[in-house]
Amino acid sequence: MEKNKRNMTLRLCLVAIFAALYFVLTSWLTIRIGNLRISIASLPILILAIMYGPIESCTAAVLGEFIYQVLNYGITLTTPLWLLPPVIRALIVAFGYRMLKKKGTEPWKESPVSFVLLLVAAAIATTLANTGITWLDSVIYHYYSFAYVFGDFVVRLLTGIGTAVVMSIILPPVVTALRRID
């Protein structure tokens, strides 16, 4: 019983720390050019998705993105929608990683192409979700412009794919090191 409490406490602390890290990476270590964001903000969410699964990664994604949204835009009608893209990424990676792990010990060792494709699929889904929410937000708040919502879609999609490839290189050594500590 005592070990379960300690494990739960550790996981709660990790979720809080990784949500804060997500917030910091999103807020201050992101390059913004219009709708384009170049960032490694998803790194903490991806680490939790791989190490612990969907509950921890989704919780950190919701908390981190909520803090970011509230401090930057306040609470609006669309605030809950903006929480969805990082949650979608967390769910795809957490469940996809579990599926890949059934085939072997470490997906990035046994099937590196599948691992990269998993991260790319999550990036594409996140970009599509962000585009859809930008469109809906722009319609609700009357700032819609096709050029603003869809003009840089291909560039954002390619940036997301590029970031996913970079994450596929960063994640294995980071997760391996964190597992030694855990």
Legacy VTK file of the C-alpha trace (Angstrom):
# vtk DataFile Version 3.0
C-alpha trace
ASCII
DATASET POLYDATA
POINTS 182 float
0.000 0.000 0.000
2.781 2.437 0.934
4.526 1.788 -2.393
1.316 2.601 -4.320
1.002 5.932 -2.492
4.615 6.782 -3.265
4.154 5.793 -6.923
0.999 7.919 -7.173
2.751 10.867 -5.530
5.665 10.525 -7.935
3.326 10.469 -10.924
1.386 13.519 -9.704
4.647 15.405 -9.219
5.855 14.392 -12.674
2.592 15.533 -14.257
2.897 18.906 -12.511
6.556 19.317 -13.465
5.985 18.298 -17.078
2.896 20.540 -17.376
5.021 23.441 -16.133
7.801 22.504 -18.552
5.275 22.376 -21.420
4.057 25.845 -20.427
7.605 27.256 -20.324
8.553 25.706 -23.662
5.315 26.930 -25.270
5.526 30.416 -23.795
9.177 31.340 -24.035
11.052 28.830 -26.158
8.855 28.921 -29.237
9.549 30.766 -32.466
6.348 32.411 -33.702
5.832 33.714 -37.227
2.122 34.409 -37.782
0.335 31.085 -37.277
3.593 29.166 -37.583
5.118 27.880 -34.344
8.497 26.180 -34.226
8.870 24.539 -30.862
9.851 21.493 -28.877
7.007 22.181 -26.426
5.533 18.739 -27.060
8.650 17.051 -25.622
7.331 16.754 -22.026
4.004 15.413 -23.269
5.716 12.862 -25.497
7.983 11.728 -22.656
4.980 11.136 -20.388
3.074 9.385 -23.189
5.947 6.954 -23.696
6.892 6.430 -20.059
3.487 6.427 -18.350
0.705 6.458 -20.928
-2.372 8.460 -21.829
-3.635 9.588 -18.421
-0.452 11.309 -17.286
0.396 12.754 -20.703
-3.131 14.064 -21.327
-3.332 15.558 -17.840
-0.030 17.400 -18.302
-1.121 18.539 -21.786
-4.425 19.928 -20.482
-2.835 21.664 -17.490
0.083 23.137 -19.445
-2.043 24.345 -22.352
-4.763 25.679 -20.030
-2.238 27.805 -18.130
-0.803 29.037 -21.437
-4.242 29.917 -22.834
-5.470 31.673 -19.690
-2.317 33.732 -19.202
-2.126 34.729 -22.884
-5.767 35.048 -23.959
-7.908 34.753 -20.844
-10.812 32.367 -20.622
-12.899 32.490 -23.762
-15.584 30.401 -25.383
-12.956 28.506 -27.375
-10.462 27.922 -24.535
-11.553 24.278 -24.076
-11.050 23.679 -27.805
-7.437 24.900 -27.671
-6.725 22.183 -25.094
-7.541 19.471 -27.651
-4.473 19.533 -29.983
-1.879 18.641 -27.314
-4.292 16.037 -25.912
-4.700 14.521 -29.367
-0.912 14.302 -29.696
-0.648 12.679 -26.248
-3.352 10.103 -27.040
-1.944 9.142 -30.430
1.589 8.720 -29.095
0.568 6.942 -25.876
-1.662 4.371 -27.570
0.523 4.073 -30.662
3.605 3.501 -28.531
1.799 0.773 -26.591
0.850 -0.941 -29.849
4.413 -0.750 -31.163
5.819 -1.950 -27.838
3.799 -5.187 -28.068
6.023 -6.159 -30.994
9.280 -5.770 -29.065
11.170 -4.092 -26.308
11.751 -0.572 -27.610
9.993 0.651 -30.749
12.794 3.053 -31.651
15.241 0.122 -31.667
13.063 -2.615 -33.151
11.095 -0.513 -35.612
12.539 3.001 -35.904
10.532 3.804 -39.038
7.284 2.928 -37.250
8.336 5.076 -34.304
9.048 8.072 -36.550
5.767 7.519 -38.422
3.894 7.452 -35.098
5.314 10.842 -34.134
4.647 12.198 -37.637
1.024 10.975 -37.503
0.598 12.719 -34.146
2.099 15.926 -35.570
-0.217 15.840 -38.590
-3.271 15.252 -36.387
-2.191 18.113 -34.115
-1.727 20.465 -37.070
-5.142 19.520 -38.468
-6.751 20.087 -35.067
-5.032 23.454 -34.642
-6.163 24.503 -38.123
-9.753 23.460 -37.438
-9.810 25.285 -34.122
-8.227 28.388 -35.662
-10.970 28.348 -38.301
-13.731 27.929 -35.698
-12.223 30.587 -33.427
-11.923 32.995 -36.361
-15.551 32.437 -37.326
-16.843 32.840 -33.772
-14.802 35.980 -33.121
-15.219 37.456 -36.629
-11.635 37.615 -37.788
-11.843 34.900 -40.450
-9.583 35.243 -43.440
-8.759 32.315 -45.699
-5.168 33.528 -45.917
-4.866 33.735 -42.104
-6.413 30.339 -41.385
-5.191 28.270 -44.336
-2.488 30.333 -46.056
0.420 28.796 -44.214
-1.105 25.348 -43.691
1.453 23.495 -45.821
4.358 25.254 -44.095
2.864 24.459 -40.647
2.325 20.844 -41.689
5.912 20.492 -42.916
7.224 22.177 -39.765
5.216 19.743 -37.634
6.607 16.791 -39.571
10.147 18.147 -39.246
9.694 18.646 -35.517
8.364 15.082 -35.191
11.509 13.756 -36.873
13.657 15.822 -34.492
11.622 14.460 -31.546
12.238 10.913 -32.770
15.954 11.602 -32.362
15.687 13.397 -28.995
13.213 11.066 -27.253
15.130 7.752 -27.106
18.135 8.994 -25.102
15.981 11.241 -22.895
13.474 8.489 -22.068
16.282 5.968 -21.525
17.997 8.330 -19.064
14.750 9.100 -17.230
13.918 5.402 -16.917
17.218 4.852 -15.102
16.194 7.493 -12.554
12.638 6.185 -12.239
LINES 1 183
182 0 1 2 3 4 5 6 7 8 9 10 11 12 13 14 15 16 17 18 19 20 21 22 23 24 25 26 27 28 29 30 31 32 33 34 35 36 37 38 39 40 41 42 43 44 45 46 47 48 49 50 51 52 53 54 55 56 57 58 59 60 61 62 63 64 65 66 67 68 69 70 71 72 73 74 75 76 77 78 79 80 81 82 83 84 85 86 87 88 89 90 91 92 93 94 95 96 97 98 99 100 101 102 103 104 105 106 107 108 109 110 111 112 113 114 115 116 117 118 119 120 121 122 123 124 125 126 127 128 129 130 131 132 133 134 135 136 137 138 139 140 141 142 143 144 145 146 147 148 149 150 151 152 153 154 155 156 157 158 159 160 161 162 163 164 165 166 167 168 169 170 171 172 173 174 175 176 177 178 179 180 181
